[in-house]
Amino acid sequence: MTLVSRQKLTRPLLQRLTCPQGRDRQLYWDTAIPGFGVVVFPTGRRTFVVQYRTVDGRSRRDSIGDVRIISLEEARAKARTVLSQVRLGQDPQAAKRAARQGVRFRDLVEEYLEHAQTKLRHRTYLEVVRHLRKQAAQLHGLLVGNISRAEVSRLLEAVRDNSGPTASNRLRASLSALWSWGLRTGRIEGDNPVAYVPKLGKEVQRDRVLTDPELELIWRCTAGGTDHDRIVRLLMLTGARREEVGSMAWSEIEGNVWTLPRERTKNGLPHEVPLTELAKAQLPTPRPGRSLVFGSGAGGFSGWSKCKARLDERMRKALREDFVEKHGREPSDDEAVLVPWTLHDLRRTVSTWCNENGVEPHIVEALLNHVSGTAKRGVAGVYNKAAYRAQKAEALARWETHIQVLVRDSEGRHAQR
């Protein structure tokens, strides 16, 4: 319940005003300016307010500012401005709401990203940037208050159809976080339209492990020496993540070790990756004035989807050629078919092969920069800071030998054709 009191407000009086015990607030009106006052809360917080009636008789109360931030003189001046607008038939509070609703989506995105950069891990932040700047680009020119659930749903459906349900769900999460932040901070009004749009597909946990013939085919079809070709081969040889290799910097490589700083890893921990001779052979010649190994723009490598699609097409062509060579005829629709695969399957394949070929599980986890397993979990993880450099290097050397055998056998077979 709010109590009301009327007296002339002064600076000394403001400091003495209190909220009676048992009340949720106390309102003190200024006798000098009708409609101007201060609200005092049980916590001691005091806020200047101005109250008025619109031309249609509706009562409005608008906050002017905290007593600790704005002076009594400034508050009175703002109150006079508001009351003058009311006498002219305006509704200042409605105008403020309209202004907040008039925020363009692109402007809200940039404000949110500035906030998110200080709150999210670097890798997560980059994903959110991609979601909001690229995938949601069709919303950029719209006013936030005019974006409907139908428009959000159409956007998510398009991403689902082009990139799959997981990509659609990730975009949905970023959009919802953006709207929630905008509403919470008062930058926009209304509700969160994303909250009413369900996820457009069930995410399936992948467990695809590539076979030796598939690994050989991938290696054979990445002989072109492009950035994407080299990256795919490095992913195969190191078990690293796609974005980690795509944004690799020359300064991170010293001798036979590639060290990822904590800012570039998924778990926020620095990570050392041994580079075998075959892996080092995949590195391109440094480009003058460029600190990153791959890509040509401001950041690292981009164009993943298009390059992967071209690689898949080369693999399909190679499968058909292999079939014709072996059987002397063109394959039917269900023969020489490329089974769908992702670049992340290479990481899972490295892990599976190492576990199945005698590499101790905690070494595999260290190789993948996972914070799991008994060696790094709980109290053990606090004291066990071992990098396992030698063991990781030995594991990748054995894996490299396995790849070399596949490649050598393949080259021998194709040379006999």
C-alpha positions as CSV (number, residue, x, y, z in Angstrom):
1,M,0.0,0.0,0.0
2,T,1.2,3.5,-0.8
3,L,0.9,6.3,1.7
4,V,0.6,9.9,0.4
5,S,2.0,13.1,2.0
6,R,2.2,16.7,0.8
7,Q,4.9,19.2,1.7
8,K,7.4,21.4,0.0
9,L,10.4,19.3,-0.9
10,T,13.9,20.5,-0.1
11,R,17.3,18.9,-0.3
12,P,17.7,18.4,3.4
13,L,14.1,17.1,3.7
14,L,14.8,14.5,0.9
15,Q,17.5,12.9,3.1
16,R,15.1,12.6,6.1
17,L,12.2,11.1,4.3
18,T,11.5,7.4,5.2
19,C,9.0,4.7,4.4
20,P,6.8,3.7,7.4
21,Q,7.4,0.2,8.6
22,G,5.0,-2.3,7.1
23,R,4.4,-0.3,3.9
24,D,5.8,-1.1,0.5
25,R,6.4,2.6,-0.4
26,Q,5.6,6.2,0.7
27,L,4.7,8.9,-1.7
28,Y,5.6,12.5,-0.9
29,W,4.0,15.2,-3.2
30,D,5.7,18.6,-3.6
31,T,3.4,21.5,-2.9
32,A,5.5,23.8,-5.1
33,I,4.7,21.9,-8.3
34,P,1.4,19.9,-8.4
35,G,2.0,16.4,-9.9
36,F,5.7,16.3,-8.8
37,G,6.9,14.2,-6.0
38,V,9.3,11.5,-4.6
39,V,8.6,7.9,-3.8
40,V,10.5,6.4,-0.9
41,F,10.9,2.6,-0.6
42,P,11.7,0.4,2.5
43,T,15.2,-0.1,1.2
44,G,15.8,3.7,1.5
45,R,15.8,4.2,-2.3
46,R,14.1,7.4,-3.4
47,T,12.9,8.2,-6.9
48,F,11.5,11.4,-8.3
49,V,8.2,11.0,-10.1
50,V,5.7,13.1,-12.0
51,Q,2.0,12.3,-12.3
52,Y,-0.6,13.6,-14.8
53,R,-3.8,12.8,-16.6
54,T,-4.0,12.4,-20.4
55,V,-6.6,14.1,-22.5
56,D,-8.7,11.0,-22.3
57,G,-8.6,11.0,-18.5
58,R,-6.0,8.2,-18.0
59,S,-3.7,8.7,-15.0
60,R,0.0,8.3,-15.7
61,R,3.0,8.3,-13.3
62,D,6.4,8.6,-14.9
63,S,9.8,8.1,-13.2
64,I,12.2,11.0,-13.5
65,G,15.3,9.6,-11.8
66,D,17.0,8.4,-8.6
67,V,17.6,11.1,-6.0
68,R,21.2,10.0,-5.8
69,I,21.7,10.7,-9.4
70,I,19.6,13.7,-10.3
71,S,19.3,16.9,-8.2
72,L,16.0,18.3,-6.9
73,E,16.4,21.3,-9.2
74,E,16.9,19.1,-12.3
75,A,14.0,16.9,-11.3
76,R,11.7,19.9,-11.0
77,A,12.8,21.2,-14.4
78,K,12.0,17.8,-16.0
79,A,8.7,17.7,-14.2
80,R,7.8,21.1,-15.6
81,T,8.7,19.9,-19.1
82,V,6.5,16.8,-18.8
83,L,3.5,18.8,-17.4
84,S,3.9,21.4,-20.2
85,Q,3.7,18.6,-22.8
86,V,0.6,17.3,-21.1
87,R,-1.1,20.7,-21.3
88,L,-0.4,20.6,-25.1
89,G,-2.3,17.4,-25.3
90,Q,0.7,15.0,-25.4
91,D,1.3,11.8,-23.5
92,P,5.1,11.8,-22.6
93,Q,5.0,8.2,-21.2
94,A,3.4,6.8,-24.3
95,A,5.9,8.7,-26.4
96,K,8.8,7.1,-24.5
97,R,7.3,3.6,-25.0
98,A,6.9,4.3,-28.7
99,A,10.5,5.4,-28.9
100,R,11.6,2.2,-27.3
101,Q,9.5,0.2,-29.7
102,G,11.0,2.2,-32.6
103,V,14.4,0.6,-32.1
104,R,15.6,-1.1,-35.2
105,F,16.6,-4.8,-34.9
106,R,20.1,-4.2,-36.1
107,D,20.7,-1.5,-33.5
108,L,19.5,-3.7,-30.7
109,V,21.7,-6.5,-32.0
110,E,24.8,-4.3,-31.8
111,E,24.0,-3.0,-28.3
112,Y,23.4,-6.6,-27.2
113,L,26.7,-7.9,-28.7
114,E,28.6,-5.1,-26.9
115,H,27.1,-6.4,-23.7
116,A,27.5,-10.1,-24.6
117,Q,31.2,-9.7,-25.4
118,T,32.0,-9.1,-21.7
119,K,29.8,-12.0,-20.5
120,L,30.3,-14.9,-22.9
121,R,33.2,-17.1,-23.6
122,H,35.0,-16.0,-26.8
123,R,34.0,-19.0,-28.9
124,T,30.4,-18.7,-27.7
125,Y,30.4,-15.0,-28.4
126,L,31.6,-15.6,-32.0
127,E,28.7,-18.1,-32.5
128,V,26.2,-15.5,-31.3
129,V,27.7,-12.9,-33.6
130,R,27.2,-15.3,-36.5
131,H,23.6,-16.0,-35.5
132,L,22.5,-12.4,-35.1
133,R,24.5,-10.7,-37.8
134,K,24.4,-13.2,-40.5
135,Q,21.6,-15.8,-40.0
136,A,19.1,-13.1,-38.7
137,A,20.1,-10.5,-41.3
138,Q,16.6,-10.4,-42.9
139,L,15.3,-8.9,-39.7
140,H,17.9,-6.1,-39.5
141,G,15.9,-3.4,-41.2
142,L,12.7,-4.0,-39.1
143,L,11.5,-2.2,-36.0
144,V,11.8,-4.6,-33.1
145,G,8.2,-3.8,-32.0
146,N,6.9,-4.8,-35.5
147,I,8.6,-8.2,-35.6
148,S,5.9,-10.9,-35.2
149,R,6.1,-14.5,-34.1
150,A,5.3,-15.5,-37.7
151,E,8.4,-13.7,-39.0
152,V,10.6,-15.3,-36.3
153,S,9.1,-18.7,-37.2
154,R,9.7,-18.2,-40.9
155,L,13.3,-17.3,-40.2
156,L,13.9,-20.4,-38.0
157,E,12.2,-22.6,-40.6
158,A,14.5,-21.3,-43.4
159,V,17.6,-21.9,-41.3
160,R,16.3,-25.4,-40.4
161,D,15.8,-26.2,-44.1
162,N,19.2,-24.9,-45.1
163,S,21.4,-25.9,-42.2
164,G,19.4,-28.4,-40.1
165,P,17.5,-28.4,-36.8
166,T,20.5,-27.8,-34.6
167,A,21.5,-24.6,-36.4
168,S,17.8,-23.4,-36.1
169,N,17.7,-24.2,-32.4
170,R,21.0,-22.4,-31.8
171,L,19.7,-19.3,-33.6
172,R,16.4,-19.4,-31.6
173,A,18.4,-19.4,-28.3
174,S,20.4,-16.4,-29.4
175,L,17.3,-14.5,-30.5
176,S,15.5,-15.3,-27.3
177,A,18.5,-14.1,-25.2
178,L,18.6,-10.9,-27.3
179,W,14.9,-10.1,-26.7
180,S,15.1,-11.0,-23.0
181,W,18.0,-8.6,-22.5
182,G,16.3,-5.8,-24.4
183,L,13.1,-6.2,-22.3
184,R,15.0,-6.5,-19.0
185,T,17.1,-3.4,-19.7
186,G,14.1,-1.3,-20.9
187,R,15.5,-0.8,-24.4
188,I,12.3,-2.3,-25.9
189,E,8.7,-2.9,-24.7
190,G,6.2,-5.7,-25.3
191,D,7.0,-9.4,-25.1
192,N,9.5,-11.9,-26.4
193,P,8.0,-13.3,-29.7
194,V,10.7,-16.1,-29.7
195,A,9.3,-17.5,-26.5
196,Y,6.1,-18.6,-28.3
197,V,7.9,-20.3,-31.2
198,P,8.8,-24.0,-30.4
199,K,12.1,-25.6,-31.4
200,L,11.7,-26.8,-35.0
201,G,13.4,-30.1,-34.7
202,K,14.9,-32.5,-32.3
203,E,18.7,-32.4,-32.1
204,V,20.3,-35.7,-32.7
205,Q,23.5,-36.7,-30.8
206,R,25.9,-37.7,-33.6
207,D,28.0,-40.8,-33.1
208,R,29.4,-41.1,-36.7
209,V,32.9,-42.6,-36.9
210,L,34.5,-42.5,-40.3
211,T,35.8,-45.8,-41.8
212,D,39.3,-46.2,-43.2
213,P,38.1,-46.1,-46.8
214,E,36.2,-42.8,-46.0
215,L,39.4,-41.3,-44.5
216,E,41.4,-42.3,-47.5
217,L,38.7,-40.8,-49.8
218,I,38.7,-37.5,-47.9
219,W,42.5,-37.3,-48.0
220,R,42.6,-38.0,-51.7
221,C,39.9,-35.4,-52.4
222,T,41.7,-32.7,-50.4
223,A,44.9,-32.7,-52.5
224,G,44.1,-29.4,-54.1
225,G,46.1,-27.3,-51.6
226,T,43.3,-24.8,-50.9
227,D,42.9,-23.4,-47.4
228,H,39.9,-25.7,-46.9
229,D,41.8,-28.7,-48.2
230,R,44.6,-28.0,-45.7
231,I,42.2,-27.4,-42.8
232,V,40.4,-30.7,-43.4
233,R,43.7,-32.6,-43.4
234,L,44.8,-30.8,-40.2
235,L,41.5,-31.7,-38.6
236,M,42.1,-35.3,-39.5
237,L,45.6,-35.3,-38.2
238,T,45.1,-33.4,-34.9
239,G,41.5,-34.1,-33.8
240,A,41.1,-30.3,-33.2
241,R,37.9,-28.4,-33.6
242,R,37.0,-26.7,-36.9
243,E,37.1,-23.1,-35.6
244,E,40.3,-23.7,-33.8
245,V,42.1,-24.6,-37.0
246,G,40.3,-22.1,-39.1
247,S,41.5,-19.2,-36.9
248,M,45.0,-20.6,-36.3
249,A,47.7,-17.9,-35.9
250,W,51.3,-18.2,-36.8
251,S,52.2,-16.9,-33.4
252,E,50.6,-20.0,-31.9
253,I,53.0,-22.3,-33.6
254,E,56.5,-23.0,-32.2
255,G,58.5,-25.9,-33.5
256,N,56.3,-29.0,-33.4
257,V,53.7,-27.6,-31.0
258,W,50.6,-25.5,-31.7
259,T,49.4,-23.8,-28.5
260,L,45.8,-22.5,-28.4
261,P,45.3,-19.6,-25.9
262,R,42.4,-20.0,-23.5
263,E,40.4,-17.3,-25.4
264,R,40.2,-19.7,-28.4
265,T,39.2,-22.9,-26.7
266,K,35.7,-24.2,-25.9
267,N,36.4,-24.8,-22.2
268,G,38.5,-21.7,-21.6
269,L,41.7,-23.6,-21.0
270,P,44.9,-23.3,-23.0
271,H,45.7,-26.3,-25.1
272,E,48.9,-27.7,-26.6
273,V,48.5,-29.7,-29.8
274,P,51.6,-31.7,-31.0
275,L,52.2,-31.3,-34.8
276,T,53.5,-34.3,-36.6
277,E,55.6,-33.9,-39.8
278,L,52.6,-34.7,-41.9
279,A,50.5,-32.1,-40.1
280,K,53.2,-29.4,-40.5
281,A,53.3,-30.2,-44.2
282,Q,49.7,-29.0,-44.5
283,L,50.6,-25.5,-43.3
284,P,50.7,-23.0,-46.2
285,T,53.4,-20.5,-46.9
286,P,52.9,-17.4,-44.6
287,R,51.3,-14.5,-46.4
288,P,53.0,-11.1,-46.1
289,G,51.3,-8.9,-43.5
290,R,48.9,-11.6,-42.4
291,S,49.1,-13.1,-38.9
292,L,46.5,-15.8,-39.4
293,V,47.4,-19.0,-41.2
294,F,44.1,-19.4,-43.1
295,G,41.5,-17.1,-44.7
296,S,41.9,-13.7,-46.3
297,G,39.5,-11.3,-44.5
298,A,39.6,-9.7,-41.1
299,G,39.1,-13.0,-39.3
300,G,40.1,-16.6,-40.0
301,F,38.7,-19.0,-42.6
302,S,35.1,-18.5,-43.7
303,G,32.9,-20.2,-46.3
304,W,32.7,-23.5,-44.6
305,S,29.4,-24.7,-46.1
306,K,30.2,-23.9,-49.7
307,C,33.7,-25.5,-49.4
308,K,32.3,-28.6,-47.7
309,A,29.7,-28.9,-50.4
310,R,32.4,-28.8,-53.1
311,L,34.4,-31.4,-51.3
312,D,31.4,-33.7,-51.0
313,E,30.9,-33.3,-54.8
314,R,34.5,-34.3,-55.5
315,M,34.1,-37.3,-53.2
316,R,30.9,-38.4,-55.0
317,K,32.8,-38.1,-58.3
318,A,35.7,-40.1,-57.0
319,L,33.4,-42.8,-55.7
320,R,31.7,-43.1,-59.1
321,E,35.1,-43.3,-60.8
322,D,36.3,-46.0,-58.4
323,F,33.1,-48.0,-59.0
324,V,33.5,-47.9,-62.8
325,E,37.1,-48.9,-62.4
326,K,36.2,-51.9,-60.3
327,H,33.0,-53.0,-62.0
328,G,33.3,-51.7,-65.5
329,R,29.9,-50.0,-65.5
330,E,28.2,-46.9,-64.1
331,P,26.8,-47.3,-60.6
332,S,23.0,-47.4,-60.0
333,D,21.3,-44.9,-57.8
334,D,21.9,-46.9,-54.6
335,E,25.6,-47.7,-55.5
336,A,28.7,-45.6,-54.8
337,V,26.7,-43.3,-52.5
338,L,28.4,-40.8,-50.3
339,V,27.2,-41.2,-46.7
340,P,26.6,-37.8,-45.1
341,W,29.4,-36.7,-42.8
342,T,30.6,-33.6,-41.0
343,L,34.0,-32.2,-40.2
344,H,33.4,-32.8,-36.5
345,D,33.2,-36.6,-37.4
346,L,37.0,-36.4,-37.9
347,R,37.5,-35.4,-34.3
348,R,35.3,-38.3,-33.1
349,T,37.2,-40.7,-35.4
350,V,40.6,-39.7,-34.0
351,S,39.3,-40.2,-30.4
352,T,37.7,-43.6,-31.3
353,W,40.8,-44.9,-33.0
354,C,43.1,-43.8,-30.2
355,N,40.9,-45.5,-27.6
356,E,40.6,-48.7,-29.6
357,N,44.4,-48.8,-30.2
358,G,45.8,-48.7,-26.7
359,V,46.0,-45.0,-26.0
360,E,45.0,-44.5,-22.4
361,P,41.6,-42.7,-22.0
362,H,43.0,-39.8,-20.0
363,I,45.6,-39.1,-22.7
364,V,42.8,-39.1,-25.3
365,E,40.9,-36.6,-23.2
366,A,44.0,-34.4,-22.8
367,L,44.5,-34.7,-26.6
368,L,41.0,-33.4,-27.2
369,N,41.2,-30.8,-24.4
370,H,38.3,-32.3,-22.5
371,V,38.0,-31.7,-18.8
372,S,36.6,-35.1,-18.1
373,G,37.9,-38.5,-17.0
374,T,39.2,-39.4,-13.6
375,A,42.6,-37.6,-14.2
376,K,41.0,-34.2,-14.5
377,R,37.7,-34.5,-12.6
378,G,37.0,-33.1,-9.1
379,V,39.8,-32.9,-6.6
380,A,42.2,-34.7,-9.0
381,G,41.7,-32.0,-11.5
382,V,42.7,-29.3,-9.1
383,Y,46.1,-30.9,-8.5
384,N,46.7,-32.6,-11.8
385,K,48.0,-29.9,-14.2
386,A,50.0,-32.3,-16.4
387,A,49.9,-31.4,-20.1
388,Y,50.9,-35.0,-21.2
389,R,53.0,-33.5,-24.0
390,A,55.0,-36.6,-24.8
391,Q,52.1,-39.0,-24.5
392,K,49.9,-36.8,-26.8
393,A,52.7,-36.5,-29.3
394,E,53.2,-40.3,-29.3
395,A,49.4,-40.9,-29.8
396,L,49.2,-38.5,-32.8
397,A,52.4,-40.0,-34.3
398,R,50.8,-43.5,-34.2
399,W,47.6,-42.0,-35.7
400,E,49.7,-40.3,-38.4
401,T,51.3,-43.6,-39.3
402,H,47.8,-45.1,-39.7
403,I,46.8,-42.3,-42.1
404,Q,50.1,-42.6,-44.0
405,V,49.5,-46.4,-44.6
406,L,46.0,-45.6,-45.9
407,V,47.3,-42.9,-48.2
408,R,50.3,-45.0,-49.4
409,D,48.1,-48.0,-50.2
410,S,45.6,-45.8,-52.0
411,E,48.3,-44.1,-54.1
412,G,49.7,-47.5,-55.0
413,R,46.3,-48.8,-56.2
414,H,45.6,-45.7,-58.2
415,A,49.1,-45.7,-59.8
416,Q,48.4,-49.2,-61.2
417,R,45.4,-48.0,-63.1
